[in-house]
Amino acid sequence: MSTRKVSLTLPEELLARAEKAVATGRARSVSAYIAAAAGSGETRTTVDEVIARWRAEHGEPSAEQRAAAEARARALFDRADTRLRGDGAA
């Protein structure tokens, strides 16, 4: 995929989140972070947010349900982190 340099205006909190992802090694650059987010059409959600939403809808999960949900969520986050570290953005 070819790339092209553009200028964006971002909310401060989004830029801070992208910079933190770079600083902690979850993204290789701010551009990679933004490209992955734009490409997926989603914003990052934490595991805690996913679990809180599930609890609000379904009540307290059993130990088995919680383990299964956490495993699925972690797999999704691992795939997203792989995309953020991968090729496709400068």
N, C-alpha and C positions, 0 to 999 in steps of 0.2 A: 504494500500500500504506500503510495507516495504521500508526502506531507508538505504542508505549506505553512509558513509563519503568519499568524494573525495576532491582532491585539484584542483583548477581551476586558470588559469591565465586570468585576465580580464582587459580590457582597464580601465584606471583610471576614465574616465567619467561614465562608466557603474557602477563601484563600488560606486562612489560618489552618483549616482542616487539611487542605492539600499540602501545605508546607510541613505540617506535623507528620503526614504520611511519608513524605520524603525523608524527614529527619529521623524517623523511626524505622526506615527501611521497608515500609509497606508499598512505596511507589518509587520508581527510579527518577522521576522528575515531576514537577507540577504539571507539565504538559501531558505526561503519561497518565497522571491521576485524572485530569479533566477529560482526556480522550476516553478513558475507560468508563468514566461516569456518563459521558454523553453517549457513548456507544451502547451502554446497557440500558439507557433511558431511566435509570434508577439512581437514587442516592444511597449511600452506604447506611446500613442499619446495624446496630450492635446486636449481639446475641441477647443481651439483657432486654432490649426493646422488643425483640421477637417473642421472648418468653413472657414478658409482661402483657403483650397483646393476646397471646394464647390464653393466659390466665384470666384476663378480662372476659374473653369469649367463652371459655370452657371450665373455669374454676381451677382449683389447685390440681396439677397433674400428678399421676402416680409416679413412682420412681422409674418404672420402665418407660412411661410416656416421656418423662423429662429427659432421660438418657437418649432416647431415640430422637427427640426434637433437637437436642444439643448437637448430636452427631450430624444430623442433616444440615443444621445451620452452620456448623464449623466447616463442613464440606463445601457449602456454597461460598463461604468467606475465603477458603483456601483457593477456590477457582478464581474468585475476584482478585485476590492478591496476585495470583499467577498472571492474570491479564495486566494488572498494573505494572508488574515488573517486566512484562514482555515487550516485544517489538511493536512498532506501530505509531509511536509518538516520540518526538524529540525531547 
